[in-house]
């Protein structure tokens, strides 16, 4: 019998209300029906659900891609459920025993702690960190002995593990899989056993690992968690998943202006996805914008400015968001200079080749790079585009040099 | 450079002498050249080699099939090398976590100890147990924590493990392999790392597991052991590997007469193999018999009597062997009764159907079995074969009933 059949009409309405919120923007819920049952159970027993997010302690820079799950967690938190942030420090401390993967380098206790703190500082911009449960899986995993590991390994088959996409692929390509790699999904699954997690969140790339939680909870006679998989957010290039290594990200620690500018560079086709996944606007507002864009009653530029402002507001507040927008308008839309421009004191030659000046000021790495930038129309002097790579100029006080779209520098002579 | 190139002429002779002994009757030596190097090293450094045999603590009944490796170990022991008997008690204590295999049922500490003692008592009939090193792998394996297990697992690939024949087969048939099963060969390999084994012995069915020792010793920067694989001895049926479950075995604890009789039932074609693998006769003697049988200058019956007597002598001494042989001759070759026949007191009807008598005396399970035995010529009354299944007889004092070749019973009336 399904849990929700025991709900009163009012409780049923509450269950449906929560269900609608949680399932918004989600890529997959496995199994869908179970999510309703979990919510129903929590309402019936007046007991919060335990919502888990696993974190890799080796890469603590949080960007907008991460906030997709954070925003979803926030929805659960706002409805009184318990967030379990799980730092996979045991994994981080082990590193890669084969020494082949530099991504899995061994972390010290201090690094783990430092990285965890960095996470939490940033997460605090989305979640109420005082209500969050923090867990380190070394707490239980480091205590397992060989016999217990064997017992754990006895609860899963080799074939089941080989189903993971990247394992399957490597087997097909004849690329080696080191046996210890099997244990990362097993650990993640066992964490859910220990934490008695009701719902585990993750990106769609976590599909296999999160289902491990269901597998092991069942083997340990626990209630099975629901997997709630969020879409992966493409980065500014509109192609790859947002990531630090691809340099297509907006970090949530970036300054308001940088953040606003980067958000304005998101491809139009991704705008609705960003509204859905990366903002905390109310459902109805998101719906209104989506319909407006589709019906072309909202101009894409206006929508994108709203998106950028909303994102800045989430991480820096309303005032900073307003300022970032004004500055953006004056610089980019009116082609005027920004209000505040960093200045530099010049003590060199007054007469200088433009390419040499760019290199000396550290604005370009080499003369050839500087030339290329000029040829691409990327250099302006007092607002005027420079076309001649051989140009020689006379330095004068308050000369404003612009590189690319957003980098300005004012030269001071005294 | 090969070790043996450093040997003096005399030392080289000694190396070749040992090498000839050790390689006799062996199915495979991996790698062959390394065995020579190991012996050479031991001669050069005047240091005994460490020869390992792993034992499963769950099945302590030792039969002639086991003695194939024991006899080989004895040769090493006689040349001053150290025998490492490794009781796989850690494995035994774990059992099968999936609960599917009854063969791998969990043993208690007491059972492990009892079984180990049973082994050693029996091994003492072949080896000098005072010079043997005893090891229990729980000593080091039970101390490994999860992190150390992961480090261990990082030293082998999934593909390498799947190369094991039975794994490969099960994958092909879609039969599940539980992940913990991967750890049995890993443990066996790691044991050799800890014990710094030079040579590991086993039947050819241990091929994969023993090579694990080489694999892990290399990963731990140790000298790699040599695998010395002995042929599997077929049982009395001449078909299957000798094993308790197939009931085709000669236990080394069986009484002299039973042992002699069973040995006489070995198929002729296996005689030479038994001489080679299951007796401790000198090489030249084995060679003489082999040539004699091939040239037909030795009668197979005489050879088999020598084989049986030799086997009994190994486990019960010369006198018992002689007695067993004499008794066998009188019973089987002269078709006479044995000296001592167990008697039974008869109080039933004097006139009785032969089939009923056989069942009542517990000599046959059912009338239909008794009939079949008569039809096969397996029943004799006072030495005369009975041909009629409907025969009715009159019981008289001292009537001797013979069932099969070796079972006699004398009926007493008072």
Interface residues (C-beta under 8 A of the other chain):
Chain A: X90 X93 X94 X96 X97 X98 X141 X142 X143 X144 X145 X146 X147 X148 X149 X150 X151 X153 X154 X155 X156 X157 X158 X159 X161 X162 X167 X171 X174 X176 X177 X178 X179 X180 X182 X183 X186
Chain B: X90 X93 X94 X96 X97 X98 X141 X142 X143 X144 X145 X146 X147 X148 X149 X150 X151 X153 X154 X155 X156 X157 X158 X159 X161 X162 X167 X171 X174 X176 X177 X178 X179 X180 X182 X183 X186
